[in-house]
Protein backbone atom coordinates (compact mmCIF):
# COMPACT_ATOMS: atom_id res chain seq x y z
CA UNK A 1 0.00 0.00 0.00
CA UNK A 2 1.18 3.52 -0.81
CA UNK A 3 0.58 6.23 1.79
CA UNK A 4 0.53 9.98 1.36
CA UNK A 5 -0.40 12.56 3.96
CA UNK A 6 -2.06 15.85 3.00
CA UNK A 7 -4.00 18.60 4.74
CA UNK A 8 -6.16 19.68 1.84
CA UNK A 9 -3.54 20.54 -0.80
CA UNK A 10 -0.82 21.14 1.82
CA UNK A 11 1.78 18.46 2.31
CA UNK A 12 2.39 17.61 5.97
CA UNK A 13 5.78 19.37 6.07
CA UNK A 14 4.05 22.59 4.92
CA UNK A 15 1.45 22.24 7.66
CA UNK A 16 4.15 21.86 10.32
CA UNK A 17 5.69 25.17 9.25
CA UNK A 18 2.34 26.92 9.77
CA UNK A 19 1.24 24.97 12.86
CA UNK A 20 2.49 27.47 15.47
CA UNK A 21 0.24 30.12 13.96
CA UNK A 22 -2.80 27.88 14.22
CA UNK A 23 -2.14 26.92 17.83
CA UNK A 24 -1.60 30.52 18.89
CA UNK A 25 -4.80 31.65 17.22
CA UNK A 26 -6.87 28.78 18.54
CA UNK A 27 -5.59 29.01 22.08
CA UNK A 28 -5.51 32.78 22.51
CA UNK A 29 -7.85 34.38 19.98
CA UNK A 30 -10.79 32.02 19.59
CA UNK A 31 -13.26 32.06 22.48
CA UNK A 32 -14.16 28.38 22.13
CA UNK A 33 -13.50 25.05 23.78
CA UNK A 34 -11.02 22.89 21.84
CA UNK A 35 -11.40 19.18 22.60
CA UNK A 36 -10.89 15.84 20.90
CA UNK A 37 -13.79 13.44 20.60
CA UNK A 38 -13.33 10.35 18.44
CA UNK A 39 -16.46 9.72 16.40
CA UNK A 40 -17.92 13.06 17.50
CA UNK A 41 -21.19 11.88 19.02
CA UNK A 42 -22.68 14.91 20.81
CA UNK A 43 -26.09 14.62 22.49
CA UNK A 44 -26.72 11.47 20.47
CA UNK A 45 -25.93 13.17 17.16
CA UNK A 46 -22.91 12.34 15.02
CA UNK A 47 -21.47 15.77 14.19
CA UNK A 48 -19.48 14.72 11.09
CA UNK A 49 -20.10 11.61 9.01
CA UNK A 50 -17.36 10.91 6.42
CA UNK A 51 -17.96 8.85 3.29
CA UNK A 52 -15.64 7.65 0.52
CA UNK A 53 -16.50 6.89 -3.09
CA UNK A 54 -14.35 6.13 -6.14
CA UNK A 55 -15.61 7.18 -9.54
CA UNK A 56 -14.43 7.77 -13.10
CA UNK A 57 -15.51 10.46 -15.54
CA UNK A 58 -16.29 10.32 -19.25
CA UNK A 59 -12.61 10.67 -20.14
CA UNK A 60 -11.60 7.69 -18.02
CA UNK A 61 -10.03 9.75 -15.23
CA UNK A 62 -10.43 8.42 -11.69
CA UNK A 63 -11.33 10.41 -8.58
CA UNK A 64 -11.88 9.87 -4.88
CA UNK A 65 -14.87 11.70 -3.44
CA UNK A 66 -14.32 12.39 0.26
CA UNK A 67 -17.73 13.52 1.47
CA UNK A 68 -18.35 14.93 4.95
CA UNK A 69 -21.96 15.25 6.10
CA UNK A 70 -22.09 17.93 8.80
CA UNK A 71 -24.72 18.34 11.53
CA UNK A 72 -26.81 21.51 11.62
CA UNK A 73 -25.07 24.67 12.91
CA UNK A 74 -21.58 23.10 12.75
CA UNK A 75 -18.96 23.78 10.06
CA UNK A 76 -15.70 22.46 8.61
CA UNK A 77 -12.85 24.56 7.20
CA UNK A 78 -11.56 25.44 3.73
CA UNK A 79 -7.90 24.87 2.69
CA UNK A 80 -7.28 28.36 4.12
CA UNK A 81 -9.29 28.25 7.36
CA UNK A 82 -8.86 31.99 7.94
CA UNK A 83 -7.81 33.39 11.31
CA UNK A 84 -8.07 30.01 13.08
CA UNK A 85 -8.82 26.37 12.38
CA UNK A 86 -7.56 23.44 10.33
CA UNK A 87 -8.67 22.00 6.99
CA UNK A 88 -9.59 18.32 6.67
CA UNK A 89 -6.67 15.90 6.72
CA UNK A 90 -6.58 12.69 4.67
CA UNK A 91 -4.03 9.88 4.82
CA UNK A 92 -4.47 7.59 1.83
CA UNK A 93 -3.92 3.86 1.45
CA UNK A 94 -4.10 2.93 -2.22
CA UNK A 95 -3.91 -0.20 -4.36
CA UNK A 96 -0.44 -1.12 -5.57
CA UNK A 97 1.12 1.47 -7.91
CA UNK A 98 -1.83 3.89 -7.71
CA UNK A 99 -1.00 7.50 -6.83
CA UNK A 100 -2.81 10.52 -5.44
CA UNK A 101 -2.91 13.75 -7.44
CA UNK A 102 -4.41 17.12 -6.59
CA UNK A 103 -7.28 17.68 -4.18
CA UNK A 104 -9.96 20.21 -5.17
CA UNK A 105 -12.03 22.17 -2.66
CA UNK A 106 -15.45 23.66 -3.48
CA UNK A 107 -16.08 27.37 -2.99
CA UNK A 108 -16.35 28.03 0.77
CA UNK A 109 -18.57 30.36 2.75
CA UNK A 110 -17.15 33.28 4.71
CA UNK A 111 -17.91 33.41 8.45
CA UNK A 112 -17.34 36.63 10.41
CA UNK A 113 -17.05 36.44 14.20
CA UNK A 114 -16.27 39.78 15.89
CA UNK A 115 -12.63 40.40 14.92
CA UNK A 116 -12.10 36.93 13.44
CA UNK A 117 -12.74 35.65 9.93
CA UNK A 118 -13.07 32.04 8.81
CA UNK A 119 -13.75 30.19 5.54
CA UNK A 120 -15.59 26.90 5.57
CA UNK A 121 -18.61 24.73 4.90
CA UNK A 122 -21.93 23.92 6.53
CA UNK A 123 -24.20 20.92 5.89
CA UNK A 124 -21.89 19.10 3.47
CA UNK A 125 -18.36 19.15 2.05
CA UNK A 126 -17.08 17.01 -0.83
CA UNK A 127 -13.38 17.01 -1.65
CA UNK A 128 -12.43 15.72 -5.10
CA UNK A 129 -9.02 14.04 -5.28
CA UNK A 130 -7.33 12.91 -8.48
CA UNK A 131 -6.37 9.23 -8.55
CA UNK A 132 -3.64 8.14 -10.95
CA UNK A 133 -3.75 4.46 -11.96
CA UNK A 134 -0.59 2.57 -12.86
CA UNK A 135 0.62 2.83 -16.49
CA UNK A 136 -1.32 0.55 -18.79
CA UNK A 137 -4.14 0.04 -16.27
CA UNK A 138 -7.04 -1.95 -17.74
CA UNK A 139 -10.29 -2.07 -15.73
CA UNK A 140 -11.38 -5.55 -14.68
CA UNK A 141 -13.94 -6.94 -12.26
CA UNK A 142 -11.24 -7.31 -9.59
CA UNK A 143 -12.16 -5.03 -6.71
CA UNK A 144 -9.65 -2.39 -5.65
CA UNK A 145 -9.39 -1.35 -2.00
CA UNK A 146 -9.13 2.37 -1.23
CA UNK A 147 -8.87 3.63 2.35
CA UNK A 148 -8.88 7.18 3.73
CA UNK A 149 -7.88 7.95 7.30
CA UNK A 150 -9.67 11.25 7.74
CA UNK A 151 -9.52 13.78 10.53
CA UNK A 152 -10.91 17.26 10.85
CA UNK A 153 -11.75 20.17 13.11
CA UNK A 154 -15.44 21.02 13.31
CA UNK A 155 -16.71 24.12 15.08
CA UNK A 156 -19.85 25.68 16.48
CA UNK A 157 -19.62 27.40 19.88
CA UNK A 158 -16.88 24.88 20.59
CA UNK A 159 -14.38 23.21 18.29
CA UNK A 160 -14.00 19.43 18.26
CA UNK A 161 -11.37 17.27 16.62
CA UNK A 162 -12.68 14.11 15.00
CA UNK A 163 -11.33 11.24 12.95
CA UNK A 164 -12.59 8.16 11.18
CA UNK A 165 -11.21 5.51 8.82
CA UNK A 166 -13.35 4.93 5.73
CA UNK A 167 -12.79 2.33 3.01
CA UNK A 168 -14.39 1.23 -0.22
CA UNK A 169 -13.95 -1.82 -2.46
CA UNK A 170 -14.18 -0.36 -5.94
CA UNK A 171 -15.25 -2.44 -8.95
CA UNK A 172 -14.19 -0.50 -12.07
CA UNK A 173 -16.70 -2.42 -14.20
CA UNK A 174 -19.69 -1.81 -11.91
CA UNK A 175 -19.67 1.86 -11.04
CA UNK A 176 -22.68 3.29 -9.23
CA UNK A 177 -24.50 5.87 -11.43
CA UNK A 178 -25.27 7.79 -8.22
CA UNK A 179 -21.54 8.30 -7.64
CA UNK A 180 -21.17 9.84 -11.09
CA UNK A 181 -23.96 12.28 -10.21
CA UNK A 182 -22.10 13.15 -7.00
CA UNK A 183 -18.96 13.89 -9.02
CA UNK A 184 -20.92 16.13 -11.38
CA UNK A 185 -22.52 17.93 -8.43
CA UNK A 186 -19.13 18.40 -6.72
CA UNK A 187 -17.64 19.86 -9.90
CA UNK A 188 -20.47 22.38 -10.14
CA UNK A 189 -19.45 23.74 -6.72
CA UNK A 190 -15.83 24.31 -7.76
CA UNK A 191 -14.57 27.78 -8.76
CA UNK A 192 -14.36 28.63 -12.45
CA UNK A 193 -11.16 29.28 -14.37
CA UNK A 194 -9.80 32.84 -14.35
CA UNK A 195 -10.23 33.18 -18.11
CA UNK A 196 -14.00 33.07 -17.59
CA UNK A 197 -14.03 35.76 -14.89
CA UNK A 198 -14.23 38.72 -17.24
CA UNK A 199 -11.07 40.19 -15.68
CA UNK A 200 -7.41 40.30 -16.66
CA UNK A 201 -4.46 41.25 -14.45
CA UNK A 202 -2.96 44.71 -14.77
CA UNK A 203 -0.61 44.56 -11.79
CA UNK A 204 0.40 41.98 -9.20
CA UNK A 205 2.99 43.39 -6.82
CA UNK A 206 4.40 42.90 -3.34
CA UNK A 207 6.29 45.47 -1.30
CA UNK A 208 7.74 45.74 2.19
CA UNK A 209 5.72 47.76 4.71
CA UNK A 210 7.53 47.62 8.03
CA UNK A 211 7.84 43.96 8.93
CA UNK A 212 4.92 43.00 6.69
CA UNK A 213 4.43 42.66 2.95
CA UNK A 214 1.66 44.47 1.08
CA UNK A 215 0.20 42.55 -1.86
CA UNK A 216 -1.65 44.57 -4.51
CA UNK A 217 -3.65 42.91 -7.29
CA UNK A 218 -5.12 45.27 -9.90
CA UNK A 219 -7.61 43.86 -12.40
CA UNK A 220 -9.39 45.27 -15.43
CA UNK A 221 -12.60 44.08 -17.14
CA UNK A 222 -12.10 42.27 -20.42
CA UNK A 223 -15.73 41.45 -21.25
CA UNK A 224 -19.10 42.05 -19.67
CA UNK A 225 -19.37 44.19 -16.56
CA UNK A 226 -18.20 41.92 -13.72
CA UNK A 227 -18.28 43.31 -10.19
CA UNK A 228 -15.55 42.24 -7.77
CA UNK A 229 -17.05 41.71 -4.30
CA UNK A 230 -14.37 39.90 -2.25
CA UNK A 231 -11.17 37.90 -2.42
CA UNK A 232 -10.46 34.66 -0.53
CA UNK A 233 -6.69 34.04 -0.49
CA UNK A 234 -5.32 30.52 -0.45
CA UNK A 235 -2.59 29.71 2.09
CA UNK A 236 0.73 31.43 1.35
CA UNK A 237 3.77 29.26 1.97
CA UNK A 238 6.07 31.10 4.37
CA UNK A 239 3.55 33.83 5.20
CA UNK A 240 0.71 34.56 7.65
CA UNK A 241 -2.17 36.39 5.98
CA UNK A 242 -3.85 39.29 7.78
CA UNK A 243 -7.39 38.56 6.66
CA UNK A 244 -8.75 41.69 8.33
CA UNK A 245 -6.55 43.77 6.00
CA UNK A 246 -8.19 42.50 2.79
CA UNK A 247 -9.80 45.43 0.97
CA UNK A 248 -11.56 45.73 -2.38
CA UNK A 249 -11.37 49.15 -4.03
CA UNK A 250 -13.22 48.79 -7.32
CA UNK A 251 -10.99 46.30 -9.15
CA UNK A 252 -7.97 46.57 -6.81
CA UNK A 253 -7.31 43.98 -4.09
CA UNK A 254 -4.97 44.79 -1.21
CA UNK A 255 -3.91 42.74 1.80
CA UNK A 256 -0.95 42.22 4.12
CA UNK A 257 1.14 39.14 4.79
CA UNK A 258 3.66 38.63 7.60
CA UNK A 259 6.63 36.48 6.51
CA UNK A 260 7.53 33.66 8.88
CA UNK A 261 11.22 34.62 8.61
CA UNK A 262 13.16 37.65 7.38
CA UNK A 263 14.56 35.58 4.52
CA UNK A 264 11.15 34.40 3.29
CA UNK A 265 10.41 35.33 -0.33
CA UNK A 266 6.73 35.39 -1.28
CA UNK A 267 6.67 35.05 -5.04
CA UNK A 268 3.10 34.19 -5.95
CA UNK A 269 -0.48 34.40 -4.79
CA UNK A 270 -3.52 32.21 -5.37
CA UNK A 271 -7.11 32.70 -4.32
CA UNK A 272 -10.74 33.09 -5.29
CA UNK A 273 -12.28 36.11 -6.96
CA UNK A 274 -15.77 36.50 -5.49
CA UNK A 275 -17.84 38.25 -8.15
CA UNK A 276 -21.45 39.02 -8.93
CA UNK A 277 -21.30 36.58 -11.85
CA UNK A 278 -19.60 33.68 -10.03
CA UNK A 279 -16.41 32.63 -8.26
CA UNK A 280 -13.16 32.21 -10.17
CA UNK A 281 -9.61 31.04 -9.51
CA UNK A 282 -6.73 33.50 -9.52
CA UNK A 283 -3.06 32.52 -9.64
CA UNK A 284 -0.35 35.06 -10.29
CA UNK A 285 3.39 35.59 -9.90
CA UNK A 286 4.22 38.72 -7.91
CA UNK A 287 6.53 41.57 -8.94
CA UNK A 288 8.68 42.83 -6.06
CA UNK A 289 8.58 46.62 -5.68
N, C-alpha and C positions, 0 to 999 in steps of 0.2 A: 504494500500500500504506500502511496505517495502522500505526504502531508505538507500542507502549506498554511501558514498562519497569517490572517489579515484582519485588520480593523477597518471595515469598509474597503476602500482602495489603499489604505495605509499599511505598509508592511510593519511587522511588529517592532523592528528596530526604529522606525520612524515614530511610532507611538511612544516608545520609551523616551525619546528625546523631548516629547511634548508632555509627558506624564506629570512632571512637577507642576506645570501650569494648571492642569485639571484638578490635582489634589488641592492646591492652594485655593482655587476658586470654589470647589465643592465644600471644603472645610470651613472657609472663612467668609465667603460671599453669599452662599446660597442658604437661606433660612429653612432648611429641610432636614429631615432625618435620613441618614444614609446607612442602610442595612443590607445584609445579604440574606436571601431567602430562597433556597433551592426549590424550584417548581412554582414559586410565587402564588401560593394559595392564600388569599386574604379574604376573611369573612365568607369562606366557602366558594369564592370565585377565583378562577385561575386568571391572573392578570395578563399574562402573555402566553399564547399558545403557538409554538413554532411548527411549521410544516415544511416538507421538502418534496419537490417534484422535479423530474428530469424530462425535458421535452426538446424536440427538434423543430426547426422552422422549415419553410418551403425550400430553402436553399441547402438544406442538409446540415445546418449548423446546430450544435447542441448547447443547451443552457440548463443551469440549475436555477430553479425558482425557490428562493428561501422566503417563505411567507410567514409573517408574524401577525396573528390576530390579537388585537389589544382591547382590553376591557374599557368600558365607558369611562371617560374623564382622565384616563392615563395616556401617556405618550412616550414614544421612543425617539431617538435622536438621528439627525442627518449625519453625513460624513464630516461636516463641520458642525458640531453641536452648538456653537455659539460661545457664550460666556462661561458655560459650565456643562458638564455631561460627558458621555462617551457614546460613540456610534456602536452598532452591533458588531460583534466579533465572531468570526467563523473559522474553525479549524477543519480542513477537509481531509477525508480519507477517500481515495479514488481507486478505481480498478487499475490494474497494472498498465503503466505507460500512458495513462490519461493525465492531462495537465489542466490547471485552472488558469483562465485568462482574466480579463477585467471584470470588475463588479460595477453594475450601474444602479444608481439610486434614483428613485422618482423625485419629482419636485416636492420640496418640503413646505410645511407651513412655517410662518414666523410667529413666535410667542414672545410677548413683552411682559416682563414682571418687574415693576418698579424700575430700578436702574440696570436690570439684567435683560439680556436678549438671548433667545434660544431658537434653533431650527429643528423641526422634527415632524412626527406623524402621529395622528390619532386614528383609532379604529382598526387600521390595517396598514401594513408595510410589506411590499414585495421587492426583494433585491434580485436582480437578474445577473447571474454570473456566467461568463463564457466557459464552456468546457471544450477542451481540445483533445480529440481522440488520437490514438497512435497513428502514424503514417500507414496508409493502406487499409484503414479500418473498414470492414464490411459488416453491416448489421446482420445479426443472426438471432435466433430465438433464445440464445443463452442469456440469462439474466445477469445484469451488471450491478454490483453493490456500490452505492454511493452513501456516504455518511458525513453529516455535518455536526460537529460539536459547536453549538451556538451559545453565546452568552451576551448579555445586554444590560443596560441600565434603563429602567422605566420609572417615570416620575409622575407625581400628582402633587399632593401636599408634602409627601415624602418621596424619597428616591430609593428604589429597591434593585439590587443586583439579582439577576436570575440566569439560569443556564439549563440547557437540555440537549440531549443527544438524539438526533433524528436521522433515520436511515430510510432508504428506498431501494427495492430490487427492480431495476429498470429493464424492461423487455423492449428492445429497439423495434421489434416487428409488431408490437401490440401497444402502441401509444394511446393514451386516453384522450379523446377529442376535447374533453373538458380542460385538460392541461394546456392544450394549444390555445384555447380561448383565454386562459389565465395569462399566457405569454403575450397574447395580443393586447389584453387589457393593461398589463404592466407596461408595455411599450408605449401605450397611449399616454401614460402618466409621466413619461420621461421628457426632459427638456428638448426643444428643437435645436437644430444646428444654427450656428450664428449667421450663416448665409441667408437664412429665412427670416431673420429678425427685422430687416428693413434698415439696419444700421451698418455703417462701416467705421473703422477706427481712424481717428485723426491723430491722436496722441496717446501714448502709454508711457508714462514716465515715473521715476522714483527719485526722491531727493531726501537728503538728510535734514531733519528738523530737530535740533537738540540730539537726544539719544534715540529718537524714533526715526521712521522713514515715512514720508508722505507719498502715497501712490495716487496718481491722477490719470483717469481714463476719460478721454474726450471722444465722443461719438458724433457722427453726422448721419441724417437720414439719407437713404439711397433710393427707397421707393415707399409709396404710401405715406402715411403720417403717424408713425408709431410714437407712443408716449412712454418714456422711461419712468417707471414708478419706484423701483428699488433695485438693489444689487445684493445678492447673497454670495459672499466670497467663499471659495473652497479653502481648506487648510493650506497654509503657506509653510513649506518646509523651512525650518530655521527662524520662524517669526511668529509672534503672538499678535493676532489681529485685535485692534480696538474697535469692536463692533458699534459702540456708541458714537464713534467718530464718522461713520459712513454717512455721507451727504449726497443728495442728488440735486444738482443745479441745472435744470433743463436737460442737456445731454452730457453733462460732465459729472463723473463719479469721483469722489475723493474719500480716502480713509487712511488711517495711520496703522503702522505695523511696528512692533518693538522687536528688533533682532534678538535672538537668544544669546549671541556673543558679538563682540565688536568686529570680529572677522567675518561674520555672516554676510553673504552676498545674496540678495533676493533678486532673481533675474526674470521671473515670470509671475503671472497672476492668472488664475482661473476662477470662474464663478458663474452665476446665473443672472441674466438680465431679466428683471421682472417688468413686463410691459403690459399695456392695455390689450395687445393682440396676442399674448401668449408669453411663454417663458423659454429663453434661449441660452445656450451655452456660450461662454466667452473664454477664450484662451489667448493670451498675448505675451510676447516677450517685452520686457521693460527697458526703456532707455534711461540710463543714469544721468541725472542733471548735476 
